[in-house]
Protein backbone atom coordinates (compact mmCIF):
# COMPACT_ATOMS: atom_id res chain seq x y z
CA UNK A 1 0.00 0.00 0.00
CA UNK A 2 1.45 3.36 -1.04
CA UNK A 3 0.52 6.22 1.26
CA UNK A 4 -0.18 9.72 -0.08
CA UNK A 5 2.74 12.10 0.34
CA UNK A 6 1.78 14.71 2.97
CA UNK A 7 4.67 16.96 1.89
CA UNK A 8 3.37 17.32 -1.65
CA UNK A 9 2.96 20.86 -2.96
CA UNK A 10 0.35 19.82 -5.52
CA UNK A 11 -3.20 21.08 -5.25
CA UNK A 12 -6.43 19.26 -6.12
CA UNK A 13 -8.00 20.44 -9.32
CA UNK A 14 -11.64 21.26 -10.01
CA UNK A 15 -14.07 18.39 -9.48
CA UNK A 16 -17.66 17.69 -10.60
CA UNK A 17 -18.70 17.60 -6.96
CA UNK A 18 -18.21 19.58 -3.78
CA UNK A 19 -15.72 18.20 -1.27
CA UNK A 20 -17.49 18.32 2.10
CA UNK A 21 -15.23 17.20 4.95
CA UNK A 22 -17.36 15.85 7.78
CA UNK A 23 -15.09 15.39 10.83
CA UNK A 24 -13.17 18.61 11.26
CA UNK A 25 -12.21 19.92 14.70
CA UNK A 26 -12.17 23.31 16.38
CA UNK A 27 -11.51 24.63 19.89
CA UNK A 28 -12.59 27.98 21.37
CA UNK A 29 -9.59 29.57 23.13
CA UNK A 30 -11.66 29.76 26.34
CA UNK A 31 -11.93 25.96 26.38
CA UNK A 32 -8.16 25.63 26.30
CA UNK A 33 -7.98 27.89 29.35
CA UNK A 34 -10.34 25.51 31.16
CA UNK A 35 -8.11 22.62 30.10
CA UNK A 36 -5.06 24.39 31.53
CA UNK A 37 -6.80 24.75 34.87
CA UNK A 38 -7.74 21.09 34.86
CA UNK A 39 -4.22 20.03 33.95
CA UNK A 40 -2.76 22.12 36.79
CA UNK A 41 -4.95 20.38 39.36
CA UNK A 42 -4.59 17.13 41.24
CA UNK A 43 -5.65 13.66 40.05
CA UNK A 44 -5.70 14.55 36.36
CA UNK A 45 -7.06 11.81 34.12
CA UNK A 46 -3.94 10.15 32.61
CA UNK A 47 -5.42 9.89 29.13
CA UNK A 48 -6.36 13.57 29.08
CA UNK A 49 -2.94 14.54 30.43
CA UNK A 50 -1.22 12.34 27.87
CA UNK A 51 -3.19 13.74 24.95
CA UNK A 52 -4.17 17.37 25.47
CA UNK A 53 -1.46 17.90 28.05
CA UNK A 54 1.06 17.01 25.37
CA UNK A 55 -0.43 19.00 22.50
CA UNK A 56 -0.90 22.10 24.62
CA UNK A 57 2.70 22.14 25.88
CA UNK A 58 4.86 20.51 23.20
CA UNK A 59 7.14 22.71 21.04
CA UNK A 60 6.99 20.12 18.24
CA UNK A 61 5.96 21.32 14.80
CA UNK A 62 2.97 18.95 14.74
CA UNK A 63 1.66 20.07 18.12
CA UNK A 64 2.08 23.75 17.30
CA UNK A 65 0.32 23.29 13.95
CA UNK A 66 -2.64 21.53 15.59
CA UNK A 67 -3.11 24.08 18.35
CA UNK A 68 -2.83 27.00 15.93
CA UNK A 69 -5.37 25.49 13.53
CA UNK A 70 -7.86 24.38 16.18
CA UNK A 71 -8.49 27.93 17.33
CA UNK A 72 -8.61 29.63 13.91
CA UNK A 73 -12.09 29.90 12.42
CA UNK A 74 -11.31 32.36 9.68
CA UNK A 75 -8.35 33.12 7.38
CA UNK A 76 -5.96 30.28 8.23
CA UNK A 77 -8.61 27.56 8.22
CA UNK A 78 -10.12 28.85 4.99
CA UNK A 79 -6.68 28.96 3.36
CA UNK A 80 -6.00 25.36 4.35
CA UNK A 81 -9.39 24.35 2.97
CA UNK A 82 -8.67 26.13 -0.30
CA UNK A 83 -5.23 24.52 -0.53
CA UNK A 84 -6.86 21.09 -0.18
CA UNK A 85 -9.82 21.80 -2.42
CA UNK A 86 -12.23 21.37 0.49
CA UNK A 87 -15.40 23.35 -0.15
CA UNK A 88 -17.01 22.91 3.26
CA UNK A 89 -16.11 21.63 6.73
CA UNK A 90 -18.61 20.11 9.13
CA UNK A 91 -17.11 21.27 12.42
CA UNK A 92 -17.13 19.52 15.78
CA UNK A 93 -15.74 20.56 19.16
CA UNK A 94 -12.39 18.83 19.48
CA UNK A 95 -12.04 15.86 21.80
CA UNK A 96 -12.58 15.61 24.73
CA UNK A 97 -14.73 18.71 24.40
CA UNK A 98 -16.67 19.41 27.58
CA UNK A 99 -16.62 15.78 28.68
CA UNK A 100 -13.52 16.14 30.85
CA UNK A 101 -15.09 19.02 32.84
CA UNK A 102 -17.21 18.94 35.99
CA UNK A 103 -20.96 18.82 35.32
CA UNK A 104 -21.80 22.48 35.88
CA UNK A 105 -18.89 23.74 33.79
CA UNK A 106 -19.61 21.22 31.04
CA UNK A 107 -23.28 22.17 30.72
CA UNK A 108 -22.44 25.87 30.66
CA UNK A 109 -19.55 25.63 28.24
CA UNK A 110 -21.40 23.38 25.79
CA UNK A 111 -23.77 26.30 25.19
CA UNK A 112 -20.85 28.71 24.82
CA UNK A 113 -19.08 26.43 22.36
CA UNK A 114 -22.23 25.98 20.28
CA UNK A 115 -22.83 29.73 20.15
CA UNK A 116 -19.17 30.24 19.18
CA UNK A 117 -19.56 27.74 16.35
CA UNK A 118 -22.88 29.19 15.21
CA UNK A 119 -21.23 32.60 14.96
CA UNK A 120 -18.45 31.18 12.77
CA UNK A 121 -21.05 29.53 10.54
CA UNK A 122 -22.86 32.88 10.19
CA UNK A 123 -19.59 34.47 9.08
CA UNK A 124 -18.89 31.72 6.54
CA UNK A 125 -22.24 30.10 5.71
CA UNK A 126 -21.06 28.44 2.51
CA UNK A 127 -17.89 27.03 4.07
CA UNK A 128 -18.94 25.75 7.51
CA UNK A 129 -21.65 23.57 9.00
CA UNK A 130 -21.61 22.29 12.56
CA UNK A 131 -22.41 19.67 15.15
CA UNK A 132 -23.96 20.35 18.54
CA UNK A 133 -21.71 19.72 21.57
CA UNK A 134 -23.49 18.41 24.66
CA UNK A 135 -22.55 17.48 28.22
CA UNK A 136 -23.48 13.82 28.87
CA UNK A 137 -22.72 14.54 32.55
CA UNK A 138 -26.29 15.94 32.64
CA UNK A 139 -28.41 13.96 30.15
CA UNK A 140 -31.49 16.15 30.59
CA UNK A 141 -29.49 19.32 29.94
CA UNK A 142 -27.88 17.60 26.95
CA UNK A 143 -31.32 16.80 25.54
CA UNK A 144 -32.34 20.45 25.90
CA UNK A 145 -29.15 21.59 24.18
CA UNK A 146 -29.87 19.28 21.26
CA UNK A 147 -33.27 20.92 20.92
CA UNK A 148 -31.72 24.40 21.09
CA UNK A 149 -28.98 23.49 18.64
CA UNK A 150 -31.44 22.23 16.06
CA UNK A 151 -34.26 24.73 16.50
CA UNK A 152 -32.30 27.91 17.24
CA UNK A 153 -28.76 27.43 15.93
CA UNK A 154 -29.55 25.49 12.75
CA UNK A 155 -27.23 22.57 13.43
CA UNK A 156 -28.45 19.09 12.57
CA UNK A 157 -26.05 16.64 14.22
CA UNK A 158 -24.55 16.03 17.65
CA UNK A 159 -20.96 15.24 18.58
CA UNK A 160 -20.13 13.12 21.62
CA UNK A 161 -16.47 12.36 22.22
CA UNK A 162 -16.92 8.72 23.22
CA UNK A 163 -16.75 7.97 26.96
CA UNK A 164 -17.45 10.63 29.57
CA UNK A 165 -14.96 10.16 32.40
CA UNK A 166 -15.08 6.39 31.89
CA UNK A 167 -18.87 6.13 31.49
CA UNK A 168 -20.58 4.90 28.32
CA UNK A 169 -23.84 5.84 26.63
CA UNK A 170 -24.96 2.21 26.80
CA UNK A 171 -25.98 2.98 30.40
CA UNK A 172 -29.71 3.75 30.39
CA UNK A 173 -29.16 6.87 32.49
CA UNK A 174 -27.88 8.55 29.31
CA UNK A 175 -30.77 7.55 27.07
CA UNK A 176 -32.53 10.92 27.25
CA UNK A 177 -29.78 11.98 24.85
CA UNK A 178 -30.76 9.28 22.37
CA UNK A 179 -34.43 10.19 22.72
CA UNK A 180 -33.71 13.83 21.92
CA UNK A 181 -31.43 13.00 19.00
CA UNK A 182 -34.05 10.68 17.51
CA UNK A 183 -36.87 13.17 18.08
CA UNK A 184 -34.95 15.94 16.31
CA UNK A 185 -33.58 13.65 13.57
CA UNK A 186 -30.05 14.61 14.58
CA UNK A 187 -27.44 11.87 14.11
CA UNK A 188 -24.84 11.45 16.83
CA UNK A 189 -21.22 11.49 15.71
CA UNK A 190 -19.42 9.22 18.19
CA UNK A 191 -15.90 10.60 18.06
CA UNK A 192 -12.81 9.16 19.80
CA UNK A 193 -11.58 10.32 23.17
CA UNK A 194 -8.37 9.58 25.04
CA UNK A 195 -8.50 6.19 26.71
CA UNK A 196 -10.13 5.88 30.14
CA UNK A 197 -7.92 4.81 33.07
CA UNK A 198 -8.92 1.16 32.85
CA UNK A 199 -7.59 0.90 29.29
CA UNK A 200 -4.82 3.47 29.18
CA UNK A 201 -1.64 1.87 30.51
CA UNK A 202 -1.17 -1.15 28.17
CA UNK A 203 -1.70 1.10 25.14
CA UNK A 204 0.36 4.03 26.39
CA UNK A 205 3.45 2.00 27.27
CA UNK A 206 3.61 0.81 23.65
CA UNK A 207 2.81 4.24 22.18
CA UNK A 208 -0.49 2.92 20.84
CA UNK A 209 -2.95 4.92 22.97
CA UNK A 210 -3.79 7.58 20.40
CA UNK A 211 -5.07 7.70 16.85
CA UNK A 212 -2.71 4.97 15.72
CA UNK A 213 -4.85 2.30 17.45
CA UNK A 214 -6.22 3.09 20.90
CA UNK A 215 -8.80 5.63 19.75
CA UNK A 216 -10.35 3.16 17.31
CA UNK A 217 -10.42 0.34 19.83
CA UNK A 218 -12.14 2.42 22.50
CA UNK A 219 -14.66 4.12 20.21
CA UNK A 220 -15.44 0.85 18.44
CA UNK A 221 -16.05 -0.68 21.88
CA UNK A 222 -18.40 2.19 22.74
CA UNK A 223 -20.38 1.74 19.53
CA UNK A 224 -20.68 -2.00 20.15
CA UNK A 225 -21.85 -1.37 23.69
CA UNK A 226 -24.59 0.86 22.27
CA UNK A 227 -25.63 -1.84 19.79
CA UNK A 228 -25.59 -4.77 22.22
CA UNK A 229 -27.40 -2.77 24.91
CA UNK A 230 -30.40 -2.62 22.59
CA UNK A 231 -30.29 1.12 21.99
CA UNK A 232 -31.43 0.78 18.37
CA UNK A 233 -34.26 -1.53 19.36
CA UNK A 234 -35.46 1.17 21.76
CA UNK A 235 -34.74 4.04 19.33
CA UNK A 236 -35.10 2.52 15.85
CA UNK A 237 -34.82 5.85 14.00
CA UNK A 238 -31.65 6.93 15.85
CA UNK A 239 -28.61 7.37 13.63
CA UNK A 240 -24.96 7.07 14.65
CA UNK A 241 -21.93 8.29 12.71
CA UNK A 242 -18.53 6.64 13.20
CA UNK A 243 -15.28 7.99 11.78
CA UNK A 244 -12.08 6.26 10.67
CA UNK A 245 -13.86 3.71 8.47
CA UNK A 246 -16.38 2.94 11.19
CA UNK A 247 -13.61 2.32 13.75
CA UNK A 248 -13.06 -0.96 11.82
CA UNK A 249 -16.45 -2.44 12.80
CA UNK A 250 -17.56 -3.14 9.20
CA UNK A 251 -14.52 -5.38 8.81
CA UNK A 252 -15.51 -7.33 11.95
CA UNK A 253 -19.18 -7.72 10.94
CA UNK A 254 -19.20 -11.46 10.22
CA UNK A 255 -17.51 -12.37 13.49
CA UNK A 256 -19.63 -9.92 15.48
CA UNK A 257 -22.80 -11.57 14.20
CA UNK A 258 -21.56 -15.11 14.78
CA UNK A 259 -20.16 -14.53 18.25
CA UNK A 260 -23.12 -12.43 19.39
CA UNK A 261 -25.42 -15.34 18.54
CA UNK A 262 -23.09 -17.74 20.29
CA UNK A 263 -22.78 -15.54 23.37
CA UNK A 264 -26.54 -15.11 23.71
CA UNK A 265 -26.98 -18.87 23.35
CA UNK A 266 -24.30 -19.58 25.97
CA UNK A 267 -26.05 -17.35 28.54
CA UNK A 268 -22.58 -16.44 29.79
CA UNK A 269 -23.26 -12.74 30.44
CA UNK A 270 -26.31 -11.10 31.94
CA UNK A 271 -25.49 -8.03 29.84
CA UNK A 272 -25.76 -9.86 26.50
CA UNK A 273 -29.41 -10.38 25.62
CA UNK A 274 -31.13 -11.23 22.33
CA UNK A 275 -31.58 -8.35 19.90
CA UNK A 276 -34.24 -7.95 17.25
CA UNK A 277 -31.56 -8.01 14.57
CA UNK A 278 -27.93 -8.95 14.09
CA UNK A 279 -25.19 -6.44 14.98
CA UNK A 280 -24.36 -6.06 11.29
CA UNK A 281 -27.96 -5.09 10.55
CA UNK A 282 -27.71 -2.11 12.90
CA UNK A 283 -24.45 -1.13 11.22
CA UNK A 284 -26.19 -1.19 7.84
CA UNK A 285 -29.41 0.50 8.92
CA UNK A 286 -28.54 2.89 11.77
CA UNK A 287 -24.89 3.79 11.19
CA UNK A 288 -23.04 6.05 8.76
CA UNK A 289 -19.26 6.06 8.55
CA UNK A 290 -16.67 8.55 7.38
CA UNK A 291 -13.22 7.79 6.08
CA UNK A 292 -11.57 10.37 8.37
CA UNK A 293 -7.86 9.65 8.52
CA UNK A 294 -8.11 6.72 6.09
CA UNK A 295 -7.46 7.82 2.51
CA UNK A 296 -7.42 4.24 1.27
CA UNK A 297 -9.49 3.22 -1.74
CA UNK A 298 -9.88 -0.52 -0.92
CA UNK A 299 -11.31 0.23 2.54
CA UNK A 300 -13.70 2.85 1.16
CA UNK A 301 -14.95 0.54 -1.58
CA UNK A 302 -15.42 -2.36 0.84
CA UNK A 303 -17.41 -0.13 3.17
CA UNK A 304 -19.57 1.15 0.32
CA UNK A 305 -20.26 -2.44 -0.69
CA UNK A 306 -21.09 -3.51 2.88
CA UNK A 307 -23.05 -0.48 4.13
CA UNK A 308 -24.25 0.98 0.86
CA UNK A 309 -22.82 3.85 -1.13
CA UNK A 310 -25.22 6.26 0.60
CA UNK A 311 -23.68 5.58 4.05
CA UNK A 312 -19.98 6.33 3.50
CA UNK A 313 -18.87 9.99 3.71
CA UNK A 314 -15.68 11.90 3.10
CA UNK A 315 -13.76 13.47 5.99
CA UNK A 316 -10.22 14.73 6.41
CA UNK A 317 -9.82 14.89 10.24
CA UNK A 318 -8.45 18.43 10.15
CA UNK A 319 -6.20 19.61 11.71
CA UNK A 320 -4.96 16.32 13.14
CA UNK A 321 -4.60 14.95 9.63
CA UNK A 322 -4.07 17.61 7.00
CA UNK A 323 -2.63 16.18 3.79
CA UNK A 324 -3.37 17.64 0.36
CA UNK A 325 -2.23 14.49 -1.42
CA UNK A 326 -4.93 12.47 0.33
CA UNK A 327 -7.57 14.55 -1.44
CA UNK A 328 -5.82 14.01 -4.77
CA UNK A 329 -5.66 10.26 -4.13
CA UNK A 330 -9.37 10.10 -3.29
CA UNK A 331 -10.27 12.19 -6.35
CA UNK A 332 -8.46 9.52 -8.37
CA UNK A 333 -10.36 6.54 -6.99
CA UNK A 334 -11.68 4.11 -9.59
CA UNK A 335 -15.33 4.61 -8.80
CA UNK A 336 -18.48 5.54 -10.67
CA UNK A 337 -19.11 9.28 -10.88
CA UNK A 338 -22.40 8.79 -9.01
CA UNK A 339 -20.76 6.97 -6.08
CA UNK A 340 -17.90 9.45 -5.94
CA UNK A 341 -20.28 12.39 -5.77
CA UNK A 342 -22.20 10.64 -3.00
CA UNK A 343 -18.97 10.05 -1.10
CA UNK A 344 -17.71 13.63 -1.35
CA UNK A 345 -20.91 15.65 -1.40
CA UNK A 346 -24.46 14.40 -1.45
CA UNK A 347 -24.27 11.97 1.47
CA UNK A 348 -23.04 14.81 3.67
CA UNK A 349 -25.78 17.11 2.40
CA UNK A 350 -28.36 14.46 3.33
CA UNK A 351 -26.96 13.44 6.72
CA UNK A 352 -26.18 16.95 7.98
CA UNK A 353 -29.10 18.61 6.12
CA UNK A 354 -26.82 20.96 4.21
CA UNK A 355 -28.78 22.87 1.55
CA UNK A 356 -27.53 21.91 -1.94
CA UNK A 357 -25.73 24.64 -3.85
C-alpha positions in Angstrom: 0.0 0.0 0.0 1.5 3.4 -1.0 0.5 6.2 1.3 -0.2 9.7 -0.1 2.7 12.1 0.3 1.8 14.7 3.0 4.7 17.0 1.9 3.4 17.3 -1.7 3.0 20.9 -3.0 0.3 19.8 -5.5 -3.2 21.1 -5.3 -6.4 19.3 -6.1 -8.0 20.4 -9.3 -11.6 21.3 -10.0 -14.1 18.4 -9.5 -17.7 17.7 -10.6 -18.7 17.6 -7.0 -18.2 19.6 -3.8 -15.7 18.2 -1.3 -17.5 18.3 2.1 -15.2 17.2 4.9 -17.4 15.8 7.8 -15.1 15.4 10.8 -13.2 18.6 11.3 -12.2 19.9 14.7 -12.2 23.3 16.4 -11.5 24.6 19.9 -12.6 28.0 21.4 -9.6 29.6 23.1 -11.7 29.8 26.3 -11.9 26.0 26.4 -8.2 25.6 26.3 -8.0 27.9 29.4 -10.3 25.5 31.2 -8.1 22.6 30.1 -5.1 24.4 31.5 -6.8 24.7 34.9 -7.7 21.1 34.9 -4.2 20.0 33.9 -2.8 22.1 36.8 -5.0 20.4 39.4 -4.6 17.1 41.2 -5.7 13.7 40.0 -5.7 14.5 36.4 -7.1 11.8 34.1 -3.9 10.2 32.6 -5.4 9.9 29.1 -6.4 13.6 29.1 -2.9 14.5 30.4 -1.2 12.3 27.9 -3.2 13.7 24.9 -4.2 17.4 25.5 -1.5 17.9 28.1 1.1 17.0 25.4 -0.4 19.0 22.5 -0.9 22.1 24.6 2.7 22.1 25.9 4.9 20.5 23.2 7.1 22.7 21.0 7.0 20.1 18.2 6.0 21.3 14.8 3.0 19.0 14.7 1.7 20.1 18.1 2.1 23.7 17.3 0.3 23.3 14.0 -2.6 21.5 15.6 -3.1 24.1 18.4 -2.8 27.0 15.9 -5.4 25.5 13.5 -7.9 24.4 16.2 -8.5 27.9 17.3 -8.6 29.6 13.9 -12.1 29.9 12.4 -11.3 32.4 9.7 -8.3 33.1 7.4 -6.0 30.3 8.2 -8.6 27.6 8.2 -10.1 28.8 5.0 -6.7 29.0 3.4 -6.0 25.4 4.3 -9.4 24.4 3.0 -8.7 26.1 -0.3 -5.2 24.5 -0.5 -6.9 21.1 -0.2 -9.8 21.8 -2.4 -12.2 21.4 0.5 -15.4 23.3 -0.2 -17.0 22.9 3.3 -16.1 21.6 6.7 -18.6 20.1 9.1 -17.1 21.3 12.4 -17.1 19.5 15.8 -15.7 20.6 19.2 -12.4 18.8 19.5 -12.0 15.9 21.8 -12.6 15.6 24.7 -14.7 18.7 24.4 -16.7 19.4 27.6 -16.6 15.8 28.7 -13.5 16.1 30.8 -15.1 19.0 32.8 -17.2 18.9 36.0 -21.0 18.8 35.3 -21.8 22.5 35.9 -18.9 23.7 33.8 -19.6 21.2 31.0 -23.3 22.2 30.7 -22.4 25.9 30.7 -19.5 25.6 28.2 -21.4 23.4 25.8 -23.8 26.3 25.2 -20.8 28.7 24.8 -19.1 26.4 22.4 -22.2 26.0 20.3 -22.8 29.7 20.2 -19.2 30.2 19.2 -19.6 27.7 16.3 -22.9 29.2 15.2 -21.2 32.6 15.0 -18.4 31.2 12.8 -21.1 29.5 10.5 -22.9 32.9 10.2 -19.6 34.5 9.1 -18.9 31.7 6.5 -22.2 30.1 5.7 -21.1 28.4 2.5 -17.9 27.0 4.1 -18.9 25.8 7.5 -21.6 23.6 9.0 -21.6 22.3 12.6 -22.4 19.7 15.2 -24.0 20.3 18.5 -21.7 19.7 21.6 -23.5 18.4 24.7 -22.6 17.5 28.2 -23.5 13.8 28.9 -22.7 14.5 32.5 -26.3 15.9 32.6 -28.4 14.0 30.1 -31.5 16.1 30.6 -29.5 19.3 29.9 -27.9 17.6 26.9 -31.3 16.8 25.5 -32.3 20.5 25.9 -29.2 21.6 24.2 -29.9 19.3 21.3 -33.3 20.9 20.9 -31.7 24.4 21.1 -29.0 23.5 18.6 -31.4 22.2 16.1 -34.3 24.7 16.5 -32.3 27.9 17.2 -28.8 27.4 15.9 -29.5 25.5 12.8 -27.2 22.6 13.4 -28.5 19.1 12.6 -26.1 16.6 14.2 -24.5 16.0 17.7 -21.0 15.2 18.6 -20.1 13.1 21.6 -16.5 12.4 22.2 -16.9 8.7 23.2 -16.7 8.0 27.0 -17.5 10.6 29.6 -15.0 10.2 32.4 -15.1 6.4 31.9 -18.9 6.1 31.5 -20.6 4.9 28.3 -23.8 5.8 26.6 -25.0 2.2 26.8 -26.0 3.0 30.4 -29.7 3.7 30.4 -29.2 6.9 32.5 -27.9 8.5 29.3 -30.8 7.6 27.1 -32.5 10.9 27.2 -29.8 12.0 24.9 -30.8 9.3 22.4 -34.4 10.2 22.7 -33.7 13.8 21.9 -31.4 13.0 19.0 -34.1 10.7 17.5 -36.9 13.2 18.1 -35.0 15.9 16.3 -33.6 13.7 13.6 -30.0 14.6 14.6 -27.4 11.9 14.1 -24.8 11.4 16.8 -21.2 11.5 15.7 -19.4 9.2 18.2 -15.9 10.6 18.1 -12.8 9.2 19.8 -11.6 10.3 23.2 -8.4 9.6 25.0 -8.5 6.2 26.7 -10.1 5.9 30.1 -7.9 4.8 33.1 -8.9 1.2 32.8 -7.6 0.9 29.3 -4.8 3.5 29.2 -1.6 1.9 30.5 -1.2 -1.1 28.2 -1.7 1.1 25.1 0.4 4.0 26.4 3.4 2.0 27.3 3.6 0.8 23.6 2.8 4.2 22.2 -0.5 2.9 20.8 -2.9 4.9 23.0 -3.8 7.6 20.4 -5.1 7.7 16.9 -2.7 5.0 15.7 -4.9 2.3 17.5 -6.2 3.1 20.9 -8.8 5.6 19.7 -10.4 3.2 17.3 -10.4 0.3 19.8 -12.1 2.4 22.5 -14.7 4.1 20.2 -15.4 0.8 18.4 -16.0 -0.7 21.9 -18.4 2.2 22.7 -20.4 1.7 19.5 -20.7 -2.0 20.2 -21.9 -1.4 23.7 -24.6 0.9 22.3 -25.6 -1.8 19.8 -25.6 -4.8 22.2 -27.4 -2.8 24.9 -30.4 -2.6 22.6 -30.3 1.1 22.0 -31.4 0.8 18.4 -34.3 -1.5 19.4 -35.5 1.2 21.8 -34.7 4.0 19.3 -35.1 2.5 15.8 -34.8 5.9 14.0 -31.7 6.9 15.8 -28.6 7.4 13.6 -25.0 7.1 14.6 -21.9 8.3 12.7 -18.5 6.6 13.2 -15.3 8.0 11.8 -12.1 6.3 10.7 -13.9 3.7 8.5 -16.4 2.9 11.2 -13.6 2.3 13.7 -13.1 -1.0 11.8 -16.5 -2.4 12.8 -17.6 -3.1 9.2 -14.5 -5.4 8.8 -15.5 -7.3 12.0 -19.2 -7.7 10.9 -19.2 -11.5 10.2 -17.5 -12.4 13.5 -19.6 -9.9 15.5 -22.8 -11.6 14.2 -21.6 -15.1 14.8 -20.2 -14.5 18.2 -23.1 -12.4 19.4 -25.4 -15.3 18.5 -23.1 -17.7 20.3 -22.8 -15.5 23.4 -26.5 -15.1 23.7 -27.0 -18.9 23.4 -24.3 -19.6 26.0 -26.0 -17.3 28.5 -22.6 -16.4 29.8 -23.3 -12.7 30.4 -26.3 -11.1 31.9 -25.5 -8.0 29.8 -25.8 -9.9 26.5 -29.4 -10.4 25.6 -31.1 -11.2 22.3 -31.6 -8.4 19.9 -34.2 -8.0 17.3 -31.6 -8.0 14.6 -27.9 -9.0 14.1 -25.2 -6.4 15.0 -24.4 -6.1 11.3 -28.0 -5.1 10.6 -27.7 -2.1 12.9 -24.5 -1.1 11.2 -26.2 -1.2 7.8 -29.4 0.5 8.9 -28.5 2.9 11.8 -24.9 3.8 11.2 -23.0 6.0 8.8 -19.3 6.1 8.6 -16.7 8.6 7.4 -13.2 7.8 6.1 -11.6 10.4 8.4 -7.9 9.7 8.5 -8.1 6.7 6.1 -7.5 7.8 2.5 -7.4 4.2 1.3 -9.5 3.2 -1.7 -9.9 -0.5 -0.9 -11.3 0.2 2.5 -13.7 2.8 1.2 -15.0 0.5 -1.6 -15.4 -2.4 0.8 -17.4 -0.1 3.2 -19.6 1.1 0.3 -20.3 -2.4 -0.7 -21.1 -3.5 2.9 -23.0 -0.5 4.1 -24.3 1.0 0.9 -22.8 3.9 -1.1 -25.2 6.3 0.6 -23.7 5.6 4.1 -20.0 6.3 3.5 -18.9 10.0 3.7 -15.7 11.9 3.1 -13.8 13.5 6.0 -10.2 14.7 6.4 -9.8 14.9 10.2 -8.5 18.4 10.2 -6.2 19.6 11.7 -5.0 16.3 13.1 -4.6 15.0 9.6 -4.1 17.6 7.0 -2.6 16.2 3.8 -3.4 17.6 0.4 -2.2 14.5 -1.4 -4.9 12.5 0.3 -7.6 14.6 -1.4 -5.8 14.0 -4.8 -5.7 10.3 -4.1 -9.4 10.1 -3.3 -10.3 12.2 -6.3 -8.5 9.5 -8.4 -10.4 6.5 -7.0 -11.7 4.1 -9.6 -15.3 4.6 -8.8 -18.5 5.5 -10.7 -19.1 9.3 -10.9 -22.4 8.8 -9.0 -20.8 7.0 -6.1 -17.9 9.5 -5.9 -20.3 12.4 -5.8 -22.2 10.6 -3.0 -19.0 10.1 -1.1 -17.7 13.6 -1.3 -20.9 15.7 -1.4 -24.5 14.4 -1.5 -24.3 12.0 1.5 -23.0 14.8 3.7 -25.8 17.1 2.4 -28.4 14.5 3.3 -27.0 13.4 6.7 -26.2 17.0 8.0 -29.1 18.6 6.1 -26.8 21.0 4.2 -28.8 22.9 1.5 -27.5 21.9 -1.9 -25.7 24.6 -3.9 
